[in-house]
Amino acid sequence: MQMIQSLADLEMLKILYKLPTEYTKVIEQHLMDRYEGEGNGKDVFGFRLPNEACIYHLTKEDDEHVILQHINNFQYVKVKQVGTKRYFEVKVEHDQKANLYLFLEDTFNPWTELWLSN
């Protein structure tokens, strides 16, 4: 699991994993949307999301428990197409703070992904 709080974190994610460009653009758009709402005129490169309300890229089956432990706090689950792959976007809210979890298809157990798709 990779925590993404800034554009620098996103750049590191691009270096560490070979992710589809369309997918990393989705993450970047989420960051920019938050920056526009919360940036308060700060330099975009100095903007960081707070620890308690950030974006996560889930990377392997071991991260599946992260999603499942928050099942009662799901605000939404979206499945979208990016290029030739689908990705999952799960918004989890707790204590009036929201985290966004994103992962590409075939990251989790197929049954979990099917369940999340419905």
Backbone as a chain_set.jsonl record, in Angstrom:
{"seq": "MQMIQSLADLEMLKILYKLPTEYTKVIEQHLMDRYEGEGNGKDVFGFRLPNEACIYHLTKEDDEHVILQHINNFQYVKVKQVGTKRYFEVKVEHDQKANLYLFLEDTFNPWTELWLSN", "coords": {"N": [[0.854, -1.17, 0.0], [0.573, 2.146, -0.881], [0.851, 5.373, 0.312], [-0.459, 8.401, -0.803], [0.09, 11.683, -0.757], [0.968, 13.927, -1.951], [2.208, 15.579, -4.95], [4.843, 14.769, -5.248], [4.826, 12.267, -3.986], [3.224, 10.917, -5.789], [4.874, 10.933, -8.055], [6.924, 9.281, -7.105], [5.493, 6.914, -6.867], [5.053, 6.367, -9.57], [7.645, 5.769, -10.332], [8.269, 3.503, -8.783], [6.39, 1.543, -9.511], [5.087, 0.015, -12.425], [2.694, 1.476, -13.73], [-0.361, 1.998, -15.535], [-0.472, 4.91, -17.533], [-2.882, 6.291, -17.773], [-4.165, 5.605, -15.43], [-2.483, 6.718, -13.416], [-2.929, 9.336, -14.038], [-5.555, 9.646, -13.201], [-5.235, 9.498, -10.429], [-3.654, 11.763, -10.088], [-5.51, 13.717, -10.859], [-7.365, 13.528, -8.771], [-5.745, 14.47, -6.677], [-5.312, 17.104, -7.597], [-7.922, 18.091, -7.579], [-8.421, 18.09, -4.83], [-6.428, 19.881, -4.074], [-7.349, 22.246, -5.277], [-9.595, 22.683, -3.705], [-8.578, 22.818, -1.11], [-6.094, 23.998, -1.086], [-5.575, 26.698, -0.577], [-4.125, 28.763, -1.885], [-1.476, 27.946, -1.707], [1.703, 26.839, -2.987], [1.464, 24.438, -5.507], [3.267, 22.328, -5.537], [4.094, 22.181, -2.961], [1.924, 21.406, -1.583], [0.244, 19.162, 0.58], [-1.741, 16.372, 1.376], [-3.589, 15.674, 4.368], [-2.594, 13.189, 6.823], [-4.763, 11.74, 7.805], [-6.683, 11.848, 5.853], [-6.222, 10.958, 3.037], [-4.95, 9.678, -0.131], [-4.729, 6.348, -1.228], [-2.84, 3.918, -2.922], [-3.426, 0.67, -3.588], [-1.562, -2.319, -3.582], [-1.184, -5.126, -3.555], [-2.413, -8.465, -2.788], [-2.262, -8.641, -0.033], [-3.104, -6.21, 0.882], [-5.795, -6.292, 0.738], [-7.235, -6.698, 3.08], [-7.267, -4.174, 4.195], [-9.221, -2.727, 2.844], [-11.471, -4.335, 3.412], [-11.706, -4.189, 6.192], [-12.872, -1.771, 6.574], [-15.434, -1.88, 5.695], [-17.978, -1.116, 6.675], [-17.856, 1.579, 6.521], [-17.852, 2.463, 3.944], [-18.316, 4.925, 1.517], [-18.688, 5.025, -1.175], [-18.235, 2.799, -3.971], [-16.553, 2.637, -6.927], [-16.114, 1.402, -10.187], [-14.042, 1.725, -12.833], [-13.002, 2.166, -16.23], [-9.713, 2.344, -17.492], [-7.763, 2.864, -20.114], [-6.718, -0.266, -21.103], [-7.307, -1.566, -18.789], [-9.296, -2.049, -15.817], [-10.078, -0.051, -12.955], [-10.473, 0.236, -9.414], [-12.196, 2.339, -7.201], [-12.517, 3.317, -4.011], [-14.184, 5.013, -1.596], [-13.725, 5.806, 1.713], [-15.095, 6.739, 4.722], [-14.449, 7.972, 7.929], [-14.75, 9.209, 11.202], [-15.466, 11.734, 10.226], [-13.587, 12.206, 8.265], [-12.167, 11.495, 5.084], [-10.78, 8.865, 3.24], [-9.321, 7.816, 0.205], [-9.187, 4.927, -1.624], [-7.476, 3.285, -4.123], [-7.106, 0.88, -6.692], [-5.825, -1.351, -9.173], [-7.519, -3.656, -11.367], [-7.323, -7.214, -10.808], [-5.68, -7.137, -8.657], [-6.612, -7.969, -6.194], [-8.228, -10.842, -4.692], [-10.229, -12.574, -7.016], [-12.951, -12.974, -6.299], [-13.428, -11.048, -4.349], [-13.083, -8.717, -5.844], [-15.172, -9.027, -7.67], [-17.361, -8.902, -5.933], [-17.043, -6.254, -4.986], [-17.563, -4.967, -7.347], [-20.245, -5.131, -7.658]], "CA": [[0.0, 0.0, 0.0], [1.333, 3.386, -0.998], [0.129, 6.579, 0.676], [-0.191, 9.502, -1.732], [-0.333, 12.937, -0.158], [1.52, 15.051, -2.707], [2.678, 15.256, -6.299], [6.099, 14.034, -5.104], [4.451, 10.877, -3.708], [2.74, 10.348, -7.052], [6.051, 10.692, -8.892], [7.593, 8.099, -6.556], [4.653, 5.779, -7.247], [5.33, 6.099, -10.983], [8.973, 5.169, -10.428], [8.287, 2.195, -8.133], [5.474, 0.585, -10.146], [4.767, 0.284, -13.825], [1.25, 1.647, -13.757], [-0.842, 2.662, -16.744], [-0.477, 6.37, -17.461], [-4.256, 6.74, -17.565], [-4.449, 5.388, -14.008], [-1.779, 7.726, -12.62], [-3.603, 10.619, -14.293], [-6.731, 9.663, -12.329], [-4.745, 9.852, -9.099], [-3.245, 13.164, -10.16], [-6.715, 14.544, -10.893], [-7.883, 13.564, -7.401], [-4.88, 15.391, -5.937], [-5.565, 18.471, -8.051], [-9.243, 18.473, -7.074], [-8.247, 18.413, -3.406], [-5.627, 21.101, -4.005], [-8.226, 23.369, -5.599], [-10.501, 22.905, -2.591], [-7.914, 22.973, 0.18], [-4.748, 24.536, -1.254], [-5.478, 28.048, -0.001], [-3.106, 29.569, -2.54], [-0.131, 27.384, -1.55], [2.338, 26.286, -4.174], [0.95, 23.091, -5.736], [4.29, 21.336, -5.232], [4.236, 22.127, -1.514], [0.649, 20.961, -1.017], [0.174, 17.781, 1.056], [-2.976, 15.946, 2.02], [-3.339, 15.229, 5.741], [-2.481, 11.735, 7.019], [-6.05, 11.113, 8.1], [-7.606, 11.993, 4.716], [-5.367, 10.98, 1.85], [-5.206, 8.72, -1.2], [-3.891, 5.159, -1.153], [-2.793, 2.968, -4.034], [-3.253, -0.673, -3.036], [-0.625, -2.942, -4.499], [-1.128, -6.586, -3.566], [-3.506, -9.104, -2.072], [-2.146, -8.38, 1.395], [-3.807, -4.971, 1.185], [-7.23, -6.536, 0.648], [-7.814, -6.549, 4.416], [-7.441, -2.744, 4.455], [-10.552, -2.377, 2.337], [-12.515, -5.107, 4.074], [-11.897, -3.763, 7.578], [-13.635, -0.518, 6.567], [-16.638, -2.134, 4.901], [-19.12, -0.376, 7.208], [-17.631, 3.002, 6.326], [-17.794, 2.778, 2.518], [-19.196, 5.953, 0.993], [-19.006, 4.517, -2.504], [-17.275, 1.983, -4.722], [-16.698, 2.841, -8.367], [-15.225, 0.625, -11.045], [-13.928, 2.494, -14.071], [-12.052, 1.691, -17.233], [-8.622, 3.224, -17.902], [-7.022, 2.125, -21.128], [-7.132, -1.663, -21.233], [-7.545, -2.104, -17.443], [-10.267, -1.389, -14.949], [-9.571, 0.23, -11.62], [-11.472, 0.381, -8.367], [-12.071, 3.54, -6.386], [-13.338, 3.115, -2.828], [-14.093, 6.125, -0.646], [-14.017, 5.357, 3.068], [-15.182, 7.868, 5.646], [-14.502, 7.688, 9.361], [-14.493, 10.407, 12.001], [-15.671, 12.87, 9.327], [-12.446, 12.304, 7.356], [-12.336, 10.523, 4.009], [-9.631, 8.335, 2.512], [-9.65, 7.251, -1.088], [-8.375, 3.76, -1.928], [-7.53, 2.95, -5.542], [-6.286, -0.248, -7.105], [-6.112, -1.908, -10.496], [-8.105, -5.001, -11.355], [-6.401, -8.339, -10.645], [-4.842, -6.92, -7.483], [-7.189, -8.745, -5.1], [-8.909, -12.091, -5.001], [-11.303, -12.305, -7.986], [-14.259, -12.92, -5.642], [-13.523, -9.733, -3.698], [-13.281, -7.719, -6.899], [-16.528, -9.215, -8.182], [-18.255, -8.368, -4.893], [-16.922, -4.796, -5.012], [-18.143, -4.485, -8.61], [-21.711, -5.167, -7.563]], "C": [[0.897, 1.228, 0.0], [0.434, 4.571, -0.668], [0.542, 7.7, -0.271], [-0.788, 10.764, -1.13], [0.088, 14.146, -0.988], [1.892, 14.603, -4.116], [3.999, 14.493, -6.249], [5.829, 12.558, -4.815], [3.969, 10.184, -4.982], [3.907, 10.045, -7.985], [6.815, 9.459, -8.413], [6.817, 6.837, -6.915], [4.919, 5.381, -8.694], [6.678, 5.406, -11.166], [8.965, 3.74, -9.904], [7.472, 1.129, -8.863], [5.245, 0.99, -11.597], [3.255, 0.303, -13.954], [0.831, 2.316, -15.057], [-0.906, 4.177, -16.537], [-1.876, 6.901, -17.18], [-4.644, 6.633, -16.095], [-3.754, 6.444, -13.145], [-2.366, 9.118, -12.858], [-4.864, 10.753, -13.448], [-6.31, 10.082, -10.917], [-4.342, 11.321, -9.059], [-4.46, 14.09, -10.153], [-7.35, 14.636, -9.506], [-7.059, 14.52, -6.534], [-5.167, 16.844, -6.308], [-6.932, 18.977, -7.582], [-9.159, 18.871, -5.607], [-7.444, 19.695, -3.235], [-6.501, 22.332, -4.259], [-9.156, 23.702, -4.439], [-9.815, 23.269, -1.287], [-6.559, 23.669, 0.114], [-4.519, 25.912, -0.677], [-4.332, 28.863, -0.584], [-1.677, 29.085, -2.368], [0.402, 26.94, -2.907], [1.881, 24.834, -4.325], [1.981, 22.022, -5.361], [4.559, 21.227, -3.739], [2.984, 21.633, -0.813], [0.722, 19.488, -0.625], [-1.2, 17.519, 1.67], [-2.653, 15.507, 3.447], [-3.308, 13.705, 5.844], [-3.839, 11.061, 7.157], [-7.052, 11.214, 6.949], [-6.803, 12.08, 3.422], [-5.781, 9.899, 0.855], [-4.236, 7.551, -1.03], [-3.978, 4.381, -2.464], [-2.504, 1.611, -3.419], [-2.536, -1.535, -4.063], [-0.656, -4.454, -4.563], [-2.26, -7.157, -2.737], [-3.438, -8.866, -0.571], [-2.895, -7.122, 1.805], [-5.327, -5.144, 1.153], [-7.909, -6.328, 2.004], [-8.057, -5.086, 4.772], [-8.83, -2.31, 4.018], [-11.63, -3.065, 3.166], [-12.731, -4.695, 5.524], [-12.71, -2.476, 7.688], [-14.984, -0.664, 5.875], [-17.852, -1.338, 5.391], [-19.008, 1.132, 6.985], [-17.506, 3.381, 4.846], [-18.781, 3.905, 2.206], [-19.631, 5.573, -0.416], [-17.884, 3.604, -2.983], [-17.577, 2.232, -6.191], [-15.693, 1.949, -9.08], [-15.223, 1.33, -12.392], [-12.871, 1.879, -14.974], [-10.999, 2.758, -17.483], [-7.762, 2.443, -18.882], [-7.581, 0.722, -21.249], [-7.456, -2.307, -19.889], [-8.681, -1.354, -16.756], [-9.554, -1.052, -13.642], [-10.748, 0.438, -10.681], [-11.146, 1.628, -7.565], [-13.045, 3.381, -5.226], [-13.112, 4.291, -1.885], [-14.576, 5.621, 0.704], [-14.013, 6.571, 3.99], [-15.243, 7.354, 7.076], [-14.076, 8.94, 10.108], [-14.533, 11.676, 11.146], [-14.465, 13.167, 8.449], [-12.608, 11.211, 6.315], [-10.991, 10.153, 3.395], [-10.148, 7.743, 1.211], [-8.671, 6.124, -1.374], [-8.575, 3.413, -3.392], [-6.651, 1.733, -5.797], [-6.747, -0.741, -8.467], [-6.729, -3.287, -10.365], [-6.991, -6.042, -11.307], [-5.4, -8.1, -9.518], [-5.305, -7.823, -6.347], [-7.719, -10.075, -5.606], [-10.051, -11.77, -5.965], [-12.688, -12.194, -7.353], [-14.467, -11.574, -4.956], [-13.78, -8.65, -4.741], [-14.677, -7.828, -7.502], [-17.536, -8.633, -7.207], [-18.234, -6.843, -4.903], [-17.553, -4.199, -6.264], [-19.657, -4.399, -8.553], [-22.134, -4.228, -6.53]], "O": [[1.847, 1.33, 0.776], [-0.614, 4.756, -1.287], [1.728, 7.923, -0.513], [-2.006, 10.899, -1.009], [-0.382, 15.259, -0.753], [1.89, 13.413, -4.429], [4.256, 13.656, -7.114], [6.525, 11.689, -5.34], [4.271, 9.015, -5.219], [3.919, 9.002, -8.639], [7.3, 8.677, -9.23], [7.413, 5.808, -7.231], [5.001, 4.193, -9.008], [6.835, 4.561, -12.047], [9.578, 2.856, -10.503], [7.823, -0.051, -8.836], [5.217, 2.175, -11.93], [2.623, -0.711, -14.248], [1.583, 3.112, -15.619], [-1.343, 4.654, -15.49], [-2.033, 7.861, -16.426], [-5.372, 7.48, -15.579], [-4.372, 7.004, -12.239], [-2.305, 9.978, -11.979], [-5.208, 11.856, -13.023], [-6.959, 10.922, -10.293], [-4.656, 12.034, -8.105], [-4.434, 15.137, -9.507], [-7.821, 15.701, -9.108], [-7.616, 15.287, -5.749], [-5.255, 17.709, -5.437], [-7.079, 20.148, -7.231], [-9.753, 19.865, -5.19], [-7.74, 20.503, -2.356], [-6.404, 23.332, -3.547], [-9.471, 24.87, -4.212], [-10.4, 23.953, -0.447], [-5.937, 23.906, 1.149], [-3.392, 26.261, -0.324], [-3.644, 29.577, 0.146], [-0.749, 29.744, -2.836], [-0.359, 26.699, -3.845], [1.913, 24.079, -3.353], [1.612, 20.934, -4.918], [5.194, 20.268, -3.297], [2.976, 21.458, 0.406], [1.203, 18.66, -1.398], [-1.741, 18.356, 2.393], [-1.554, 15.019, 3.706], [-3.931, 13.014, 5.038], [-4.037, 9.942, 6.682], [-8.168, 10.709, 7.067], [-6.717, 13.136, 2.797], [-6.84, 9.285, 0.993], [-3.06, 7.75, -0.723], [-5.056, 4.213, -3.034], [-1.46, 1.418, -2.797], [-2.849, -1.497, -5.253], [-0.189, -5.025, -5.549], [-2.981, -6.421, -2.062], [-4.471, -8.89, 0.098], [-3.28, -6.986, 2.966], [-6.061, -4.222, 1.51], [-9.035, -5.834, 2.065], [-8.95, -4.782, 5.562], [-9.527, -1.604, 4.747], [-12.6, -2.426, 3.574], [-13.839, -4.84, 6.039], [-13.183, -2.129, 8.77], [-15.606, 0.334, 5.51], [-18.676, -0.926, 4.575], [-19.96, 1.872, 7.234], [-17.1, 4.499, 4.528], [-19.948, 3.838, 2.592], [-20.784, 5.77, -0.801], [-16.76, 3.633, -2.48], [-18.709, 2.061, -6.644], [-14.564, 1.77, -8.623], [-16.271, 1.511, -13.012], [-11.972, 1.168, -14.524], [-11.326, 3.93, -17.664], [-7.109, 1.469, -18.506], [-8.778, 0.54, -21.471], [-7.843, -3.475, -19.847], [-8.979, -0.201, -17.068], [-8.563, -1.683, -13.274], [-11.858, 0.769, -11.099], [-9.985, 1.931, -7.289], [-14.257, 3.318, -5.431], [-11.993, 4.534, -1.434], [-15.677, 5.084, 0.831], [-13.046, 7.332, 4.03], [-15.989, 6.427, 7.39], [-13.153, 9.642, 9.694], [-13.72, 12.582, 11.331], [-14.338, 14.28, 7.937], [-13.121, 10.132, 6.612], [-10.177, 11.019, 3.075], [-11.268, 7.238, 1.137], [-7.458, 6.337, -1.369], [-9.707, 3.263, -3.852], [-5.59, 1.579, -5.194], [-7.903, -0.569, -8.854], [-6.497, -3.997, -9.387], [-5.86, -5.777, -11.716], [-4.383, -8.788, -9.436], [-4.482, -8.379, -5.62], [-7.659, -10.379, -6.797], [-10.771, -10.793, -5.757], [-13.515, -11.408, -7.815], [-15.568, -11.025, -4.985], [-14.61, -7.766, -4.529], [-15.295, -6.809, -7.81], [-18.468, -7.943, -7.618], [-19.286, -6.208, -4.836], [-18.023, -3.061, -6.247], [-20.272, -3.665, -9.327], [-23.33, -4.09, -6.274]]}, "num_chains": 1, "name": "protein.A"}
